[in-house]
Amino acid sequence: MLPSVWLTGVLAVCGCQSGTSDRTTGDTSTTLTGPTSNTGATGPTSGATSVGSATAGSGSGATSATSGPPKFDLGVSADMGGGECGATNDATLTGVVHAPNGTVPVSGALVYVSDTPPAGIPQEVYCAKCEALPPCTPFTLTNPDGSFTLKTSSGAGKYLAVVKGQFMRIRPIDIAPGDTPLDASYTDLPGENDPANGLYIPKIALGMSSPDSFWLILGKVGLGQVDGNDNLVPGTEQFDIYADGLDPATYGFTSQGPIENLLSDPTKLAQYHIIFTPCISDPAEFAVENDPTPVLEWVAAGGRIYATDYAEDVIEALFPDYQTFNGEPPDPVPVGFYDSDATVLDANLLAWLEALPDDLKDVNPLNGGGTTWPTLFDLPTVRIIDNYTGIVYPLPSIQVPDGMGGMIDVGHKAWIEGPWPGPGGISPLAVMGQYGCGRLHFTSYHTVGAPHKGMIPQELIMLYSILEVGVCTDQVPPEG
């Protein structure tokens, strides 16, 4: 069985929450504990909601397409490596795949060898349909700790590809017989977009808003240089920043203009794979409420949008059938700051978190010691801080035609859930659904709280989700 890779596709993200919570001076949130709902990986669902083909409607923007549920891995285990037909397999490649920052391992990355240059990532929004690798291609997937072993044949003039979502590294390689450990220059995901040299990262637009300082986490991920305090150095960012309540120039960054100019322009939208509009993003909210069509068509064409806490209004304006926020009907209403001792529901996410080195599970030693910041030593329980809004269970079932005479559910999948002060006592704190070829992601919490060194659990979960939501989808009905 060969894994699937994309033909075409895109990713976008937005998020937010209002108010402030200073983790350096004291925790003003309420911590909620209690039994989880034991609802399984998707949480309870309500009666199905039919939204036709889940397309964005007609218009001159991106072509929309129906799509199946998110594909969270490539459908094969890491020990099911492929091989060359009739090959000797006299060579073994080993290594560890890391995120662009070079420290966080990447689970489920596809590693394969090709005799010809592999196709790169499209440089605009695209529909990431899954396709099988060419027959007899030697491949493997990384383990939860990022490690891999790939059996292949020796020879000169080959190519090694390492892929996760819309991150890709392609390197020419001469493979010697026997065992060859590969260093980071061959295996780590790149931190810059340089297609001419085989380096691909998602093309990202970030709305700068407060208080979720999302540019900091993108720097920690490796999409820019950071200083000794893990703050992003202006001018090194490998993504575009738009004004979304905050002026990027105030923080030393180059502004691409108001976020509303992007969200209302199909041509500008088509340049990006992912859009983040975090937290108090009133300009983004007003833009999509005024005319949701450009963003809907962009998502349907393969874009990914990621929203956090107070940016619930952005998600509600675009995808009202996918969830019920606190206060609805008539309108979403924040519940106030709270921390939650949540449960990780997704098995692959849990395996990855468990496999992380201990020094990545606890940032407190990097920040003066103590117990200010949550750790990953009590999995599957993990404390998620600075929640401000929330979704009310049950999650609706969003039924769309599968292109083969049946229906499929493209509604939200819950990644983590935990106690909250809203209805039912348990809420899905991080969810992801599908719309056409694209995806929508929402978290009830800030991704980044007060500035700190290292990556706290919810920042690590964000990194995992960015990598996963870029993976191809295998149930997009054929066009025409």
TIRO-69702 format. One record per residue (C-alpha): residue number from 1; residue in three letters; x, y, z. Coordinates in nm, 3 decimals, padded with zeros to 5 digits. Last residue first. Example, Ala and Ser with C-alpha at 12.3 -4.5 7.8 and 13.67 -1.06 7.14 Angstrom:
MARLO   num   residuo         X         Y         Z
MARLO     2       ser    01.367   -00.106    00.714
MARLO     1       ala    01.230   -00.450    00.780
//
This chain:
MARLO   num   residuo         X         Y         Z
MARLO   480       gly   -01.711    01.809   -01.345
MARLO   479       glu   -01.458    01.773   -01.070
MARLO   478       pro   -01.408    01.449   -00.883
MARLO   477       pro   -01.529    01.437   -00.523
MARLO   476       val   -01.276    01.537   -00.255
MARLO   475       gln   -01.251    01.239   -00.021
MARLO   474       asp   -00.877    01.187    00.022
MARLO   473       thr   -00.765    01.516    00.173
MARLO   472       cys   -00.399    01.618    00.171
MARLO   471       val   -00.206    01.723    00.482
MARLO   470       gly   -00.200    02.098    00.552
MARLO   469       val   -00.428    02.055    00.852
MARLO   468       glu   -00.171    01.829    01.014
MARLO   467       leu    00.132    02.060    01.011
MARLO   466       ile   -00.063    02.360    01.138
MARLO   465       ser   -00.232    02.135    01.396
MARLO   464       tyr    00.097    02.010    01.536
MARLO   463       leu    00.232    02.364    01.569
MARLO   462       met   -00.087    02.472    01.748
MARLO   461       ile   -00.060    02.175    01.984
MARLO   460       leu    00.295    02.286    02.066
MARLO   459       glu    00.166    02.635    02.142
MARLO   458       gln   -00.106    02.488    02.363
MARLO   457       pro    00.155    02.289    02.557
MARLO   456       ile    00.394    02.580    02.625
MARLO   455       met    00.670    02.656    02.375
MARLO   454       gly    01.002    02.794    02.494
MARLO   453       lys    01.080    03.130    02.651
MARLO   452       his    00.797    03.355    02.763
MARLO   451       pro    00.586    03.648    02.647
MARLO   450       ala    00.242    03.658    02.816
MARLO   449       gly   -00.015    03.431    02.656
MARLO   448       val    00.028    03.280    02.311
MARLO   447       thr   -00.230    03.045    02.159
MARLO   446       his   -00.509    03.229    02.333
MARLO   445       tyr   -00.798    02.998    02.404
MARLO   444       ser   -01.130    02.876    02.261
MARLO   443       thr   -00.952    02.727    01.960
MARLO   442       phe   -01.084    02.727    01.606
MARLO   441       his   -00.971    02.566    01.281
MARLO   440       leu   -01.138    02.587    00.942
MARLO   439       arg   -01.036    02.372    00.649
MARLO   438       gly   -01.017    02.384    00.272
MARLO   437       cys   -01.110    02.162   -00.022
MARLO   436       gly   -01.481    02.234    00.019
MARLO   435       tyr   -01.529    02.329    00.382
MARLO   434       gln   -01.368    02.100    00.639
MARLO   433       gly   -01.374    02.111    01.017
MARLO   432       met   -01.124    02.156    01.298
MARLO   431       val   -01.178    02.189    01.670
MARLO   430       ala   -00.984    02.296    01.978
MARLO   429       leu   -01.145    02.356    02.319
MARLO   428       pro   -01.435    02.114    02.275
MARLO   427       ser   -01.647    02.205    02.580
MARLO   426       ile   -01.751    02.025    02.897
MARLO   425       gly   -01.975    02.169    03.174
MARLO   424       gly   -02.294    02.125    02.974
MARLO   423       pro   -02.352    02.496    02.919
MARLO   422       gly   -02.057    02.727    02.996
MARLO   421       pro   -01.811    02.750    03.285
MARLO   420       trp   -01.560    02.517    03.113
MARLO   419       pro   -01.431    02.165    03.168
MARLO   418       gly   -01.223    02.010    02.891
MARLO   417       glu   -01.196    01.896    02.533
MARLO   416       ile   -00.907    01.836    02.294
MARLO   415       trp   -00.884    01.756    01.923
MARLO   414       ala   -01.256    01.785    01.849
MARLO   413       lys   -01.343    01.712    01.485
MARLO   412       his   -01.575    01.970    01.333
MARLO   411       gly   -01.817    01.892    01.053
MARLO   410       val   -01.728    01.740    00.717
MARLO   409       asp   -01.969    01.446    00.747
MARLO   408       ile   -02.007    01.247    00.425
MARLO   407       met   -02.303    01.171    00.200
MARLO   406       gly   -02.353    00.911   -00.071
MARLO   405       gly   -02.400    00.901   -00.447
MARLO   404       met   -02.033    00.894   -00.535
MARLO   403       gly   -01.955    01.266   -00.530
MARLO   402       asp   -01.939    01.266   -00.150
MARLO   401       pro   -02.247    01.484   -00.109
MARLO   400       val   -02.238    01.698    00.208
MARLO   399       gln   -02.350    01.635    00.566
MARLO   398       ile   -02.239    01.869    00.844
MARLO   397       ser   -02.295    01.686    01.174
MARLO   396       pro   -02.334    01.946    01.445
MARLO   395       leu   -02.102    01.940    01.748
MARLO   394       pro   -02.301    01.874    02.064
MARLO   393       tyr   -02.165    02.049    02.266
MARLO   392       val   -02.135    02.425    02.320
MARLO   391       ile   -01.832    02.600    02.174
MARLO   390       gly   -01.620    02.834    02.386
MARLO   389       thr   -01.487    03.177    02.469
MARLO   388       tyr   -01.212    03.310    02.694
MARLO   387       asn   -00.957    03.034    02.745
MARLO   386       asp   -00.637    03.169    02.896
MARLO   385       ile   -00.473    02.840    02.992
MARLO   384       ile   -00.501    02.482    02.868
MARLO   383       arg   -00.386    02.233    03.133
MARLO   382       val   -00.312    01.893    02.984
MARLO   381       thr   -00.460    01.558    03.077
MARLO   380       pro   -00.366    01.269    02.845
MARLO   379       leu   -00.102    01.330    02.970
MARLO   378       asp    00.015    01.442    03.314
MARLO   377       phe    00.378    01.541    03.242
MARLO   376       leu    00.301    01.781    02.958
MARLO   375       thr    00.359    02.104    03.151
MARLO   374       pro    00.161    02.417    03.232
MARLO   373       trp    00.349    02.744    03.306
MARLO   372       thr    00.386    02.921    03.638
MARLO   371       thr    00.525    02.618    03.822
MARLO   370       gly    00.855    02.748    03.956
MARLO   369       gly    01.174    02.793    03.758
MARLO   368       gly    01.310    03.120    03.621
MARLO   367       asn    01.160    03.102    03.273
MARLO   366       leu    01.370    02.838    03.099
MARLO   365       pro    01.322    02.594    03.389
MARLO   364       asn    00.945    02.656    03.359
MARLO   363       val    00.930    02.554    02.993
MARLO   362       asp    00.824    02.194    03.063
MARLO   361       lys    00.742    01.933    02.799
MARLO   360       leu    01.017    02.038    02.559
MARLO   359       asp    01.294    01.948    02.806
MARLO   358       asp    01.123    01.613    02.863
MARLO   357       pro    01.169    01.510    02.500
MARLO   356       leu    00.844    01.478    02.304
MARLO   355       ala    00.711    01.123    02.263
MARLO   354       glu    00.405    01.175    02.484
MARLO   353       leu    00.301    01.481    02.284
MARLO   352       trp    00.334    01.284    01.960
MARLO   351       ala    00.132    00.989    02.087
MARLO   350       leu   -00.139    01.226    02.211
MARLO   349       leu   -00.164    01.405    01.877
MARLO   348       asn   -00.193    01.070    01.702
MARLO   347       ala   -00.466    00.950    01.938
MARLO   346       asp   -00.680    01.266    01.909
MARLO   345       leu   -00.880    01.319    02.227
MARLO   344       val   -00.634    01.509    02.450
MARLO   343       thr   -00.815    01.579    02.778
MARLO   342       ala   -00.840    01.926    02.931
MARLO   341       asp   -00.761    02.065    03.273
MARLO   340       ser   -00.914    02.401    03.184
MARLO   339       asp   -00.811    02.758    03.258
MARLO   338       tyr   -01.074    03.030    03.256
MARLO   337       phe   -01.112    03.387    03.137
MARLO   336       gly   -01.460    03.516    03.063
MARLO   335       val   -01.766    03.343    02.913
MARLO   334       pro   -01.753    03.522    02.579
MARLO   333       val   -02.089    03.577    02.402
MARLO   332       pro   -02.167    03.454    02.051
MARLO   331       asp   -02.496    03.593    01.914
MARLO   330       pro   -02.869    03.509    01.905
MARLO   329       pro   -02.884    03.226    01.981
MARLO   328       glu   -02.621    03.160    02.072
MARLO   327       gly   -02.465    03.285    02.396
MARLO   326       asn   -02.182    03.030    02.403
MARLO   325       phe   -02.096    02.930    02.050
MARLO   324       thr   -02.294    02.677    01.849
MARLO   323       gln   -02.090    02.509    01.577
MARLO   322       tyr   -02.058    02.426    01.207
MARLO   321       asp   -02.377    02.586    01.078
MARLO   320       pro   -02.255    02.946    01.123
MARLO   319       phe   -01.947    02.900    00.901
MARLO   318       leu   -01.827    03.240    00.775
MARLO   317       ala   -01.983    03.486    01.021
MARLO   316       glu   -01.946    03.236    01.307
MARLO   315       ile   -01.578    03.180    01.229
MARLO   314       val   -01.502    03.553    01.231
MARLO   313       asp   -01.719    03.607    01.541
MARLO   312       glu   -01.520    03.339    01.724
MARLO   311       ala   -01.226    03.577    01.687
MARLO   310       tyr   -01.253    03.622    02.064
MARLO   309       asp   -01.106    03.273    02.121
MARLO   308       thr   -00.871    03.178    01.836
MARLO   307       ala   -00.919    03.154    01.461
MARLO   306       tyr   -00.739    02.947    01.196
MARLO   305       ile   -00.835    02.963    00.827
MARLO   304       arg   -00.712    02.713    00.570
MARLO   303       gly   -00.741    02.769    00.195
MARLO   302       gly   -00.819    02.484   -00.044
MARLO   301       ala   -01.055    02.620   -00.309
MARLO   300       ala   -01.346    02.608   -00.064
MARLO   299       val   -01.141    02.822    00.174
MARLO   298       trp   -01.084    03.086   -00.096
MARLO   297       glu   -01.450    03.078   -00.200
MARLO   296       leu   -01.556    03.132    00.160
MARLO   295       val   -01.303    03.413    00.201
MARLO   294       pro   -01.427    03.602   -00.106
MARLO   293       thr   -01.797    03.534   -00.026
MARLO   292       pro   -01.811    03.654    00.336
MARLO   291       asp   -01.907    04.013    00.247
MARLO   290       asn   -01.989    04.263    00.525
MARLO   289       glu   -01.964    04.002    00.800
MARLO   288       val   -01.631    03.888    00.658
MARLO   287       ala   -01.485    04.241    00.663
MARLO   286       phe   -01.635    04.338    01.000
MARLO   285       glu   -01.481    04.034    01.167
MARLO   284       ala   -01.141    04.094    01.010
MARLO   283       pro   -01.143    04.458    01.124
MARLO   282       asp   -01.259    04.350    01.473
MARLO   281       ser   -00.976    04.102    01.521
MARLO   280       ile   -00.958    04.079    01.898
MARLO   279       cys   -00.797    03.736    01.894
MARLO   278       pro   -00.605    03.594    01.599
MARLO   277       thr   -00.655    03.639    01.224
MARLO   276       phe   -00.431    03.370    01.080
MARLO   275       ile   -00.450    03.297    00.706
MARLO   274       ile   -00.294    02.990    00.549
MARLO   273       his   -00.221    02.889    00.187
MARLO   272       tyr   -00.189    03.241    00.052
MARLO   271       gln   -00.159    03.416   -00.286
MARLO   270       ala   -00.524    03.340   -00.373
MARLO   269       leu   -00.637    03.580   -00.102
MARLO   268       lys   -00.480    03.873   -00.286
MARLO   267       thr   -00.670    03.793   -00.605
MARLO   266       pro   -00.995    03.723   -00.421
MARLO   265       asp   -00.986    04.068   -00.250
MARLO   264       ser   -01.220    04.129    00.046
MARLO   263       leu   -01.016    03.944    00.308
MARLO   262       leu   -00.692    04.111    00.202
MARLO   261       asn   -00.815    04.470    00.215
MARLO   260       glu   -00.986    04.390    00.546
MARLO   259       ile   -00.650    04.291    00.693
MARLO   258       pro   -00.528    04.650    00.656
MARLO   257       gly   -00.191    04.695    00.482
MARLO   256       gln    00.103    04.465    00.412
MARLO   255       ser    00.277    04.603    00.719
MARLO   254       thr    00.653    04.578    00.764
MARLO   253       phe    00.744    04.490    01.121
MARLO   252       gly    00.909    04.710    01.386
MARLO   251       tyr    00.648    04.659    01.657
MARLO   250       thr    00.463    04.985    01.588
MARLO   249       ala    00.503    04.912    01.216
MARLO   248       pro    00.277    04.608    01.258
MARLO   247       asp   -00.016    04.839    01.340
MARLO   246       leu   -00.255    04.659    01.574
MARLO   245       gly   -00.630    04.610    01.527
MARLO   244       asp   -00.583    04.378    01.233
MARLO   243       ala   -00.289    04.531    01.045
MARLO   242       tyr   -00.144    04.272    00.809
MARLO   241       ile    00.173    04.066    00.847
MARLO   240       asp    00.319    03.854    00.567
MARLO   239       phe    00.522    03.542    00.647
MARLO   238       gln    00.887    03.438    00.667
MARLO   237       glu    00.969    03.679    00.950
MARLO   236       thr    01.332    03.799    00.962
MARLO   235       gly    01.257    04.172    00.934
MARLO   234       pro    01.153    04.209    01.295
MARLO   233       val    01.329    03.964    01.531
MARLO   232       leu    01.070    03.732    01.683
MARLO   231       asn    01.096    03.709    02.062
MARLO   230       asp    01.242    03.387    02.203
MARLO   229       asn    01.407    03.572    02.495
MARLO   228       gly    01.757    03.537    02.351
MARLO   227       asp    01.637    03.670    02.015
MARLO   226       val    01.428    03.486    01.757
MARLO   225       gln    01.482    03.439    01.384
MARLO   224       gly    01.191    03.370    01.151
MARLO   223       leu    00.951    03.093    01.058
MARLO   222       gly    01.116    02.858    01.306
MARLO   221       val    00.822    02.747    01.520
MARLO   220       lys    00.940    02.999    01.780
MARLO   219       gly    00.895    03.281    01.528
MARLO   218       leu    00.546    03.163    01.442
MARLO   217       ile    00.476    03.154    01.816
MARLO   216       leu    00.580    03.518    01.858
MARLO   215       trp    00.381    03.638    01.557
MARLO   214       phe    00.068    03.512    01.729
MARLO   213       ser    00.073    03.775    02.000
MARLO   212       asp   -00.279    03.692    02.124
MARLO   211       pro   -00.361    04.018    02.308
MARLO   210       ser   -00.406    04.176    02.063
MARLO   209       ser   -00.408    04.177    01.685
MARLO   208       met   -00.170    04.140    01.394
MARLO   207       gly   -00.349    03.959    01.110
MARLO   206       leu   -00.114    03.695    00.976
MARLO   205       ala   -00.084    03.588    00.611
MARLO   204       ile    00.102    03.265    00.540
MARLO   203       lys    00.246    03.103    00.228
MARLO   202       pro    00.309    02.752    00.354
MARLO   201       ile    00.675    02.645    00.346
MARLO   200       tyr    00.877    02.505    00.056
MARLO   199       leu    01.250    02.453    00.003
MARLO   198       gly    01.376    02.275   -00.310
MARLO   197       asn    01.642    02.528   -00.406
MARLO   196       ala    01.441    02.711   -00.672
MARLO   195       pro    01.137    02.673   -00.447
MARLO   194       asp    01.285    02.897   -00.176
MARLO   193       asn    01.026    02.946    00.099
MARLO   192       glu    01.196    02.967    00.436
MARLO   191       gly    01.196    02.769    00.760
MARLO   190       pro    01.258    02.430    00.602
MARLO   189       leu    01.146    02.097    00.750
MARLO   188       asp    01.442    01.905    00.888
MARLO   187       thr    01.571    01.594    00.707
MARLO   186       tyr    01.850    01.669    00.461
MARLO   185       ser    02.023    01.966    00.625
MARLO   184       ala    01.934    01.808    00.959
MARLO   183       asp    02.180    01.523    00.916
MARLO   182       leu    02.123    01.188    00.748
MARLO   181       pro    02.257    00.861    00.891
MARLO   180       thr    02.364    00.636    00.601
MARLO   179       asp    02.369    00.259    00.648
MARLO   178       gly    02.490    00.033    00.368
MARLO   177       pro    02.538    00.109    00.000
MARLO   176       ala    02.591    00.477   -00.083
MARLO   175       ile    02.307    00.708   -00.184
MARLO   174       asp    02.392    01.016   -00.390
MARLO   173       ile    02.139    01.281   -00.296
MARLO   172       pro    01.967    01.580   -00.451
MARLO   171       arg    01.756    01.746   -00.181
MARLO   170       ile    01.385    01.831   -00.169
MARLO   169       arg    01.240    01.984    00.150
MARLO   168       met    00.866    02.029    00.194
MARLO   167       phe    00.629    02.209    00.430
MARLO   166       gln    00.277    02.231    00.291
MARLO   165       gly    00.152    01.936    00.494
MARLO   164       lys    00.454    01.739    00.603
MARLO   163       val    00.707    01.641    00.338
MARLO   162       val    01.066    01.520    00.323
MARLO   161       ala    01.190    01.444   -00.030
MARLO   160       leu    01.522    01.280   -00.116
MARLO   159       tyr    01.633    01.293   -00.480
MARLO   158       lys    01.858    01.055   -00.675
MARLO   157       gly    02.163    01.128   -00.892
MARLO   156       ala    02.388    00.848   -00.770
MARLO   155       gly    02.292    00.500   -00.659
MARLO   154       ser    02.209    00.280   -00.364
MARLO   153       ser    01.871    00.118   -00.334
MARLO   152       thr    01.618    00.192   -00.060
MARLO   151       lys    01.520    00.102    00.295
MARLO   150       leu    01.405    00.404    00.496
MARLO   149       thr    01.434    00.429    00.873
MARLO   148       phe    01.259    00.718    01.047
MARLO   147       ser    01.266    00.927    01.363
MARLO   146       gly    01.031    01.217    01.437
MARLO   145       asp    00.948    01.106    01.793
MARLO   144       pro    00.593    01.010    01.687
MARLO   143       asn    00.746    00.789    01.414
MARLO   142       thr    00.826    00.928    01.071
MARLO   141       leu    00.658    00.788    00.763
MARLO   140       thr    00.828    00.571    00.501
MARLO   139       phe    00.898    00.567    00.131
MARLO   138       pro    01.063    00.374   -00.152
MARLO   137       thr    00.865    00.443   -00.473
MARLO   136       cys    00.765    00.113   -00.636
MARLO   135       pro    00.457    00.259   -00.803
MARLO   134       pro    00.442    00.640   -00.822
MARLO   133       leu    00.311    00.796   -00.500
MARLO   132       ala   -00.064    00.771   -00.458
MARLO   131       glu   -00.279    01.081   -00.487
MARLO   130       cys   -00.449    01.288   -00.221
MARLO   129       lys   -00.631    01.604   -00.322
MARLO   128       ala   -00.481    01.924   -00.185
MARLO   127       cys   -00.699    02.184   -00.357
MARLO   126       tyr   -00.484    02.488   -00.431
MARLO   125       val   -00.417    02.841   -00.307
MARLO   124       glu   -00.096    02.977   -00.453
MARLO   123       gln    00.267    02.871   -00.483
MARLO   122       pro    00.196    02.507   -00.561
MARLO   121       ile    00.418    02.281   -00.345
MARLO   120       gly    00.696    02.100   -00.529
MARLO   119       ala    00.689    01.815   -00.781
MARLO   118       pro    00.957    01.556   -00.716
MARLO   117       pro    01.283    01.571   -00.918
MARLO   116       thr    01.340    01.230   -01.081
MARLO   115       asp    01.487    00.908   -00.941
MARLO   114       ser    01.280    00.950   -00.626
MARLO   113       val    01.338    00.872   -00.259
MARLO   112       tyr    01.074    00.914    00.010
MARLO   111       val    01.007    01.062    00.354
MARLO   110       leu    00.650    01.148    00.456
MARLO   109       ala    00.617    01.321    00.793
MARLO   108       gly    00.392    01.139    01.039
MARLO   107       ser    00.536    01.293    01.355
MARLO   106       val    00.763    01.598    01.353
MARLO   105       pro    01.026    01.649    01.621
MARLO   104       val    01.061    01.993    01.787
MARLO   103       thr    01.421    02.117    01.797
MARLO   102       gly    01.534    02.235    01.453
MARLO   101       asn    01.317    02.548    01.452
MARLO   100       pro    01.184    02.448    01.108
MARLO    99       ala    01.010    02.147    01.266
MARLO    98       his    01.222    01.837    01.305
MARLO    97       val    01.261    01.516    01.105
MARLO    96       val    01.497    01.258    01.254
MARLO    95       gly    01.731    01.038    01.052
MARLO    94       thr    01.800    00.705    00.890
MARLO    93       leu    01.868    00.597    00.532
MARLO    92       thr    01.931    00.230    00.460
MARLO    91       ala    02.097    00.101    00.144
MARLO    90       asp    02.110   -00.240   -00.029
MARLO    89       asn    01.741   -00.235   -00.112
MARLO    88       thr    01.819   -00.464   -00.407
MARLO    87       ala    01.536   -00.329   -00.618
MARLO    86       gly    01.294   -00.548   -00.811
MARLO    85       cys    01.022   -00.290   -00.768
MARLO    84       glu    01.155   -00.013   -00.544
MARLO    83       gly    01.025   -00.025   -00.192
MARLO    82       gly    00.750    00.103    00.031
MARLO    81       gly    00.768    00.158    00.404
MARLO    80       met    00.489    00.015    00.616
MARLO    79       asp    00.670    00.065    00.948
MARLO    78       ala    00.556    00.426    00.983
MARLO    77       ser    00.191    00.330    00.965
MARLO    76       val   -00.027    00.402    00.667
MARLO    75       gly   -00.320    00.635    00.605
MARLO    74       leu   -00.128    00.953    00.530
MARLO    73       asp   -00.225    01.125    00.851
MARLO    72       phe   -00.492    01.362    00.979
MARLO    71       lys   -00.707    01.354    00.669
MARLO    70       pro   -00.986    01.600    00.735
MARLO    69       pro   -01.334    01.478    00.645
MARLO    68       gly   -01.444    01.466    00.283
MARLO    67       ser   -01.456    01.742    00.028
MARLO    66       thr   -01.683    01.933   -00.203
MARLO    65       ala   -01.528    02.170   -00.449
MARLO    64       ser   -01.509    02.544   -00.500
MARLO    63       thr   -01.342    02.732   -00.783
MARLO    62       ala   -01.173    03.046   -00.659
MARLO    61       gly   -01.337    03.382   -00.719
MARLO    60       ser   -01.558    03.491   -01.007
MARLO    59       gly   -01.882    03.400   -00.841
MARLO    58       ser   -02.104    03.113   -00.747
MARLO    57       gly   -02.150    02.978   -00.399
MARLO    56       ala   -01.892    02.890   -00.138
MARLO    55       thr   -01.937    02.519   -00.170
MARLO    54       ala   -02.061    02.295    00.109
MARLO    53       ser   -02.225    02.065   -00.149
MARLO    52       gly   -02.567    02.092    00.007
MARLO    51       val   -02.546    02.226    00.359
MARLO    50       ser   -02.727    01.944    00.533
MARLO    49       thr   -02.724    01.960    00.911
MARLO    48       ala   -02.724    01.622    01.081
MARLO    47       gly   -02.882    01.583    01.420
MARLO    46       ser   -02.645    01.658    01.702
MARLO    45       thr   -02.301    01.522    01.760
MARLO    44       pro   -02.119    01.418    02.072
MARLO    43       gly   -01.742    01.456    02.069
MARLO    42       thr   -01.527    01.368    01.772
MARLO    41       ala   -01.253    01.161    01.928
MARLO    40       gly   -01.467    00.987    02.182
MARLO    39       thr   -01.746    01.130    02.392
MARLO    38       asn   -01.604    01.034    02.726
MARLO    37       ser   -01.741    01.362    02.866
MARLO    36       thr   -01.439    01.449    03.073
MARLO    35       pro   -01.458    01.437    03.448
MARLO    34       gly   -01.369    01.751    03.640
MARLO    33       thr   -01.131    02.040    03.659
MARLO    32       leu   -01.172    02.409    03.591
MARLO    31       thr   -00.900    02.662    03.663
MARLO    30       thr   -01.032    03.017    03.704
MARLO    29       ser   -00.816    03.278    03.536
MARLO    28       thr   -00.638    03.571    03.702
MARLO    27       asp   -00.303    03.396    03.711
MARLO    26       gly   -00.026    03.611    03.853
MARLO    25       thr    00.236    03.867    03.761
MARLO    24       thr    00.422    03.694    03.478
MARLO    23       arg    00.118    03.508    03.349
MARLO    22       asp   -00.058    03.838    03.281
MARLO    21       ser   -00.414    03.777    03.161
MARLO    20       thr   -00.565    04.031    02.928
MARLO    19       gly   -00.907    04.104    02.782
MARLO    18       ser   -01.041    03.986    02.453
MARLO    17       gln   -00.980    03.664    02.268
MARLO    16       cys   -00.852    03.574    01.922
MARLO    15       gly   -00.792    03.343    01.623
MARLO    14       cys   -00.745    03.303    01.248
MARLO    13       val   -00.604    03.034    01.018
MARLO    12       ala   -00.573    02.939    00.652
MARLO    11       leu   -00.447    02.638    00.453
MARLO    10       val   -00.439    02.540    00.074
MARLO     9       gly   -00.476    02.255   -00.203
MARLO     8       thr   -00.346    02.060   -00.526
MARLO     7       leu   -00.240    01.709   -00.626
MARLO     6       trp   -00.152    01.596   -00.280
MARLO     5       val    00.019    01.286   -00.143
MARLO     4       ser   -00.123    00.948   -00.057
MARLO     3       pro    00.068    00.660    00.094
MARLO     2       leu    00.139    00.339   -00.098
MARLO     1       met    00.000    00.000    00.000
//
